[in-house]
Amino acid sequence: MMNFFRKYQIHVLSGILVIFLIYLGLGAGSGFFAKGGPTDAVVEVDGEKVPLHLFYSRYSRALDQIKPGTVLDQAGRAQKRDETIRDLVQGVVFTKQARKYGIHVPDQQVINSLAQVPAFQEKGAFSPQAYGRALQHQLRATPQEFEEEQRASIAFFKLRYLIQSTVKVTDKELEMAFAQRGAEFAKTNEFETDDKGKKLKRRTPEQMKAVFRDQLLQEKTMWAFNQWFAQIGQKTRVKTHLDLIEGVVK
């Protein structure tokens, strides 16, 4: 299992979220209309309702991010729809977990995060006008909705950091793993490299083990995160109302 996470660690976070699809039972529509009002719930996560208008906001944003010239077929649109619902479910779950662990994201932290987004800047500084245009034309969300989305995202990173802080690599684990994989690891990590990948000086055996320990810690952290998230997924109950978005795929 550790070798799997070492190879695919970049994709793990998105991959483990698919567990929620087990509970969604997604189907496909045939037109493109909504049966319910904007405040009707398109999905319920442990009783917490996600309104229909929020689904359409996120779904439209997902379609806007598709490479220009790309035409999605029915399967492609269905995938985007399912991903949108999955992301909404994930947001509710992470927010609940953040509250459970007492994680708080103050308004100033959200403001600082938004101010660093290049799309919201003009002449290197945050621009309310640029922010407003982005909300209206690209993000398709109200300021309150998008800022709560950012708050949830920051809370998630804090939550992930909290989990990471509990994971350690013991000297025994290091020695055992290095004995099994050290030679292979050294083939691609023997030299320090610059930002462009150019080889610099050769690493000493101590430095090599230190780099290997860091990678092992990342692998162990991802494994622990996956186990934690899988347990949450098994306990989470999701109810979808796909009849409200009948026709999101044509």
Salt bridges, closest charged atoms under 4 A:
GLU44 OE2 - HIS241 NE2 2.82
GLU48 OE1 - LYS96 NZ 3.35
ASP64 OD2 - ARG140 NE 2.78
ASP82 OD1 - ARG81 NH2 2.88
GLU83 OE1 - LYS80 NZ 3.87
ASP87 OD1 - ARG86 NH2 3.58
ASP107 OD1 - ARG151 NH2 2.90
GLU122 OE2 - ARG133 NH2 2.60
GLU145 OE2 - HIS53 ND1 3.12
GLU148 OE2 - ARG151 NE 3.15
GLU149 OE1 - ARG58 NE 3.27
GLU149 OE2 - ARG61 NH1 2.82
ASP171 OD1 - ARG213 NH2 2.78
GLU173 OE2 - LYS220 NZ 2.89
GLU175 OE2 - LYS209 NZ 2.83
GLU184 OE1 - LYS187 NZ 3.40
GLU190 OE2 - ARG202 NH1 1.80
GLU219 OE2 - ARG6 NE 3.64
GLU219 OE2 - ARG181 NH2 2.75
GLU246 OE1 - LYS35 NZ 2.81
